[in-house]
Amino acid sequence: MRLSNIVATSLLLTGFGTAHAQYRCDCTTVVDTCSAEVVARGTFLEIKTDQQMCARVDYFVDGQPFVSVVVDGEDREDWLARTTNPRILVQSCQVCRDSGPNPTPAAPARTAPPAPGVPTPAAGDGALEPLISGVPEYPEAARARGLRGSVEVEFTVTPQGTVESPRVVSAEPRNVFDSAALAAVARRRYPADAEREPQALTERIEFAPPQAAQGPAATATAGPLNRCVREDAVYNYGESVDVGLINACTEPLVVFGCAHGTGKDRGRWMCSDSEQRGDILVQAGDQRLGRRYTAGDASNVRTYTYRDSFSLTRAPNSQLWWVACAEADTACRSDARLWTRAVSGQDASVDPQARSPIAVARSD
């Protein structure tokens, strides 16, 4: 769903906590993850978190997305009840920077290692850190040849936090990774500070062919990684079943799923994917949880967030089918997109595997 729709939905919730939070909570800076519980109490929703600081809670009520900003661990949101026993599924809980009486730090206490391809500030550049890091796309032409390289980029950060005038200082090899590096830097966003002078930075971006991460379930980045996906939380509401999927491997995943629809979509395949939602699935406890970055080109720039769960809804007594692709495997993601387009909206008698150019997994 588009961010504008989520914001519009959030504005329908007019609890005091949310109004109060806007003056002290900066959720453009995520400093930690948290746990949350949302319970319907008649004419309001009660949201509780395990952190006594600012927290952004994303959740679904009867399949509709909601966002609440909670301060001091508890909040209430006015809610027009449409069902006596609403289905509530918490999607995520993130601790935001808090400028209140006991403010949280501007950056996480633990620093996650940069994602592959993220620029590293050169010595002497100071402590200016981006709110959103533009992760460069590894060029397909370089992938075919297995090339490695680096690009040194010079650019200016404005007081508004945007990037101006990026240019290539040096590159090895030349004219291979230049465009990808410039596009990534141009998408970066830094903290705004009206009193800060424009600041010139020089950063080196390293490029290497995507490699499989090593861990308890080591994987290869070429082709589907369906075995890395596991069902975690399953909520059976009678007319529908919400399934939470988790990542059992160390490789960040993009998950595409199809299942029998519910309600007006009963009897048809309905598909959803974490790519459209802007989510990248990582293991629970991964240091990247909550981190955001932007990727894409001028025609399709998207912001992604590392999360530890991806939820899908299916009809009772039906199977869930999915394709899981490594974050950097653009060929797998392209094939998976074609699969969801070919299956979504089709009669439930259609065989999902027959519509896919790559291997598809299914639940038991």
Secondary structure, DSSP 8 states (H G I E B T S, - for coil): --HHHHHHHHHT---HHHHHHTTTEEEEEEEEE--EEEEEETTEEEEEESSSS-EEEEEEETTEEEEEEESTTEEEEE----SSS--EEEEEEEEEEE-SSS---SS-SS-----TT--EE-TTS-S---SBEE-----HHHHHHT--EEEEEEEEE-TTS-EEEEEEEEEESTTTSHHHHHHHHHT-B----TTS--EEEEEEEEE-------STT---SSS--GGGEEEEEEEE-SS-EEEEEEE-SSS-EEEEEEEEB-GGGBTBEEEEEHHHHTEEE--TT-TTTT-EEEEEETTEEEEEEEES-EEEEE-TT--EEEEEEETT-HHHHHHHHHHHHHHTTSBTTS-TGGG-SS--EE--
